[in-house]
Amino acid sequence: MSGAKNHAYHILPPDIAPIMGALAGGVLAAGGIMWMHSAAYGGAVFFLGVALVLATMFLWWGKVLTEAKAGDHTPVVQLHLRYGMVLFIASEVMFFVGWFWAFFDYSLFPRPLLYDAATHTVSLVTDAGAAAASTWPPKGMEVIDAFRFPLLNTLILLLSGTTITWSHHALIHNQRGGALKGLWGLIGVGENDGVKKGLWLTIILGLIFSSIQAYEYSEAPFPFKGINYTSAFFMATGFHGFHVMIGTIFLIVNLMRVYRGDFTPRQHFGFEAAAWYWHFVDVVWIFLFATVYVWGGWGAPVHAG
């Protein structure tokens, strides 16, 4: 029969979302460039782009959820959704490769810089002391103590990796429901509901991580820009912090969907994607802690604040 479906793929109808997303990305990029160059209305164009990107997300992902509920996500479609998430995480890995590359390039081949703590500036040493000043971090700079807040944040993220895994396994084994008792009961979590408990704990740990990192930045003994060490430090750790916030939002959306009953033990790709993303964030932080905080600041004076 002509037009009959004889395959397991879901053929999408024509939709405005892809072209809308492309235009939104263009507006966002143009607005960002205009804003950085202090052009008129640059900020307005940038935030218009942000609004359009968010609208595209709600429109497009909302349709993906509708397709899932309609049964359009067959096993082969789910497989390719997983391929897409794997490729997305791989592209994120390459982002971090760039930040690590910059940090290692600066640290393994340091320039002879002298840091002035009073003015938060560096000067290039060109006299006979240049060789002695070729250190990393720049000579005279204090670094953040790796074994205070950074170590605490490492333990928090490692713990959050266990709570999201607990939640995922509870979903696979359909460990949900139970009597509403105590504090958990006040927020609609049953005593046997490992899915919601694990998600709630992971979200709370993510928020704690972001709060500690914000405090760490506010107390940092060096400025954000103007110095190779500080620029590389804040770009690497700050980009990771941004991913933690995105991951936390990802988990919050999944928690809302769990309350709505969207996931089943056999079909829960959205939850699985969020869990993969969170584990990716965990692994990246371990490398950041070991290289940027511990190895990158080794031998430098530690800030006492």
C-alpha positions in Angstrom: 0.0 0.0 0.0 1.4 3.4 -1.0 2.5 5.5 2.0 2.3 2.6 4.5 4.9 2.6 7.2 7.0 -0.6 7.1 9.9 0.5 9.3 10.5 1.3 13.0 11.6 4.9 12.5 9.6 8.0 13.4 9.3 10.3 10.4 8.9 13.9 11.6 6.5 16.2 9.9 7.7 19.7 8.7 8.2 22.0 11.7 9.3 25.5 12.4 11.5 24.6 15.4 14.8 23.9 13.5 14.8 27.2 11.5 13.6 29.0 14.6 16.6 27.6 16.6 19.0 28.5 13.8 17.7 32.1 13.8 17.7 32.3 17.6 21.4 31.2 17.7 22.3 33.8 15.1 20.6 36.6 17.0 22.2 35.4 20.2 25.7 35.4 18.7 25.2 38.7 16.9 23.9 40.3 20.2 26.9 38.9 22.1 29.4 40.3 19.7 27.6 43.7 19.6 27.5 43.8 23.4 31.2 43.0 23.7 32.1 45.8 21.3 29.8 48.2 23.1 27.6 48.6 20.1 24.2 50.3 20.4 21.4 47.9 21.5 23.9 45.1 21.8 22.6 44.0 25.2 19.0 44.1 24.0 19.8 42.0 21.0 21.7 39.5 23.1 18.8 39.0 25.6 16.4 38.8 22.7 18.5 35.9 21.4 18.5 34.3 24.8 14.6 34.5 24.9 14.4 33.0 21.4 16.7 30.2 22.3 14.7 29.4 25.5 11.4 29.6 23.5 12.9 27.1 20.9 13.9 24.7 23.7 10.4 24.7 25.2 8.8 24.3 21.8 11.1 21.6 20.5 11.5 19.6 23.6 7.8 19.8 24.4 7.1 18.1 21.0 9.7 15.4 21.8 7.8 14.6 25.0 4.5 14.5 23.1 6.1 12.1 20.6 7.3 9.9 23.5 3.9 9.7 25.1 2.3 8.9 21.7 4.5 5.9 21.4 6.6 7.2 18.6 9.9 6.5 20.4 10.4 2.9 19.3 13.5 1.0 20.4 15.4 2.1 17.3 14.4 5.7 17.9 15.5 5.5 21.5 18.8 4.0 20.4 19.5 7.0 18.2 18.5 9.4 20.9 21.2 7.8 23.0 23.7 8.2 20.1 22.8 11.9 20.0 23.4 12.3 23.7 26.7 10.5 23.5 27.8 12.8 20.6 26.6 15.9 22.6 28.7 14.9 25.6 31.7 14.2 23.3 31.4 17.7 22.0 31.4 19.0 25.5 34.5 17.0 26.3 36.2 18.9 23.5 35.2 22.2 25.0 37.0 21.2 28.2 40.0 19.9 26.2 40.5 23.5 25.1 40.5 24.9 28.6 42.9 22.2 29.8 45.1 22.8 26.8 45.3 26.5 27.6 46.1 25.8 31.3 48.8 23.2 30.5 50.3 25.5 27.8 50.6 28.3 30.3 51.9 26.1 33.1 54.4 24.0 31.2 55.9 27.0 29.4 55.5 29.9 31.9 56.5 33.4 31.0 58.7 35.3 33.5 55.9 37.3 35.2 56.0 39.1 38.6 52.6 39.5 40.3 51.8 42.6 42.4 49.2 41.7 45.0 48.5 45.3 45.8 47.4 46.3 42.3 46.5 42.8 41.0 48.7 43.2 38.0 51.7 41.4 36.5 54.9 42.7 34.9 57.2 41.0 32.5 60.6 40.3 34.0 63.3 41.0 31.4 66.5 41.3 33.4 68.8 38.6 34.8 66.1 37.4 37.1 63.8 36.3 34.3 64.7 32.6 34.6 63.9 32.6 38.3 60.6 34.4 37.7 59.5 31.8 35.1 57.3 29.9 37.6 53.7 28.8 37.6 51.6 30.4 39.1 53.4 33.7 38.5 55.9 34.7 41.1 54.3 36.4 44.1 50.7 35.1 43.6 48.8 33.2 46.3 46.5 30.4 45.2 43.3 28.9 46.6 43.9 26.1 49.1 42.9 23.0 47.2 42.2 21.0 50.3 39.5 23.3 51.7 36.5 24.3 49.5 37.7 22.5 46.4 38.2 19.2 48.2 34.8 19.7 49.9 33.2 20.3 46.5 34.9 17.2 45.1 33.3 15.1 47.9 29.9 16.7 47.2 30.0 15.9 43.5 31.2 12.3 44.2 28.3 11.9 46.6 25.9 13.3 44.1 27.1 10.7 41.6 26.0 8.0 44.0 22.6 9.6 44.6 21.7 10.0 40.9 22.8 6.3 40.4 20.5 5.2 43.3 17.6 7.1 41.7 18.3 5.6 38.3 18.4 2.1 39.6 15.3 2.7 41.7 13.5 3.8 38.4 14.7 0.7 36.5 13.4 -1.6 39.3 10.2 0.5 39.8 11.0 1.3 43.4 8.3 4.0 43.8 5.4 4.9 46.0 4.8 3.9 49.6 3.3 5.8 52.6 3.9 9.5 52.9 5.8 9.8 56.2 7.9 12.5 57.8 9.7 15.2 55.9 9.7 13.2 52.7 6.0 12.9 52.9 5.5 16.6 53.1 7.0 16.9 49.5 5.0 14.0 48.1 7.8 11.3 48.4 6.8 7.9 49.5 8.9 5.9 51.9 9.8 3.4 49.1 10.3 6.0 46.4 14.1 5.9 45.7 13.6 7.7 42.4 12.4 10.9 44.0 14.6 10.7 47.0 17.7 10.2 44.9 16.8 13.1 42.6 16.0 15.5 45.4 19.3 14.7 47.1 21.3 15.1 43.9 19.6 18.5 43.2 20.4 19.7 46.7 24.0 18.6 46.4 24.3 20.4 43.1 22.9 23.6 44.6 25.4 23.3 47.5 28.3 22.8 45.1 27.3 26.0 43.1 26.9 28.0 46.3 30.3 26.9 47.6 32.0 27.7 44.3 30.4 31.2 44.2 31.7 31.9 47.7 35.1 30.6 46.7 35.2 33.0 43.8 34.2 35.9 46.0 37.1 35.2 48.3 39.7 34.4 45.5 43.0 36.2 46.1 43.4 37.1 42.4 41.3 39.0 39.8 39.3 37.5 37.0 41.2 38.9 34.1 44.5 40.3 33.0 46.7 37.4 34.1 47.2 34.1 32.2 46.9 32.0 35.4 43.6 33.6 36.6 42.0 33.7 33.1 42.8 30.0 32.6 41.6 29.2 36.2 38.3 31.0 36.0 37.5 29.8 32.4 38.1 26.1 33.3 36.4 26.0 36.7 33.8 28.6 35.8 32.8 26.7 32.6 32.4 23.6 34.7 30.4 25.5 37.3 28.1 26.6 34.4 27.6 23.0 33.5 26.8 22.1 37.0 24.0 24.7 37.0 22.7 23.4 33.6 22.8 19.9 35.0 20.9 20.9 38.1 18.2 22.5 35.9 18.2 19.3 33.9 17.6 17.2 37.0 14.9 19.6 38.3 13.0 19.2 35.0 13.3 15.4 35.4 12.0 15.6 39.0 9.0 17.5 37.8 8.4 14.8 35.2 8.8 12.0 37.8 6.0 13.7 39.8 3.9 13.7 36.6 4.5 10.0 36.1 6.2 10.4 32.7 8.9 7.7 33.2 8.5 4.0 33.2 11.2 1.3 33.9 11.4 0.6 30.2 11.1 4.1 28.8 13.0 7.0 30.5 15.5 8.3 28.1 15.2 11.9 29.5 16.2 10.7 32.9 19.0 8.6 31.5 20.4 11.5 29.5 20.4 13.7 32.7 22.2 11.0 34.6 24.9 10.6 31.9 25.3 14.4 31.8 25.7 14.5 35.6 28.3 11.8 35.6 30.2 13.7 32.9 30.2 16.8 35.1 31.5 14.6 38.0 34.4 13.2 36.0 35.5 16.6 34.6 35.6 18.0 38.1 37.9 15.3 39.3 40.4 16.2 36.5 40.0 19.9 37.3 40.6 19.4 41.0 43.7 17.3 40.3 45.3 19.5 37.7 44.1 23.1 38.3 43.8 23.1 42.0 46.4 20.6 43.3 49.0 20.3 40.6 48.5 23.8 39.1 49.1 25.5 42.5 51.7 23.2 43.8 54.6 25.0 45.5 52.9 28.4 45.4 51.9 30.3 48.6 48.4 29.4 49.8 45.9 32.1 50.5 45.0 32.1 54.2 41.5 33.6 53.7 
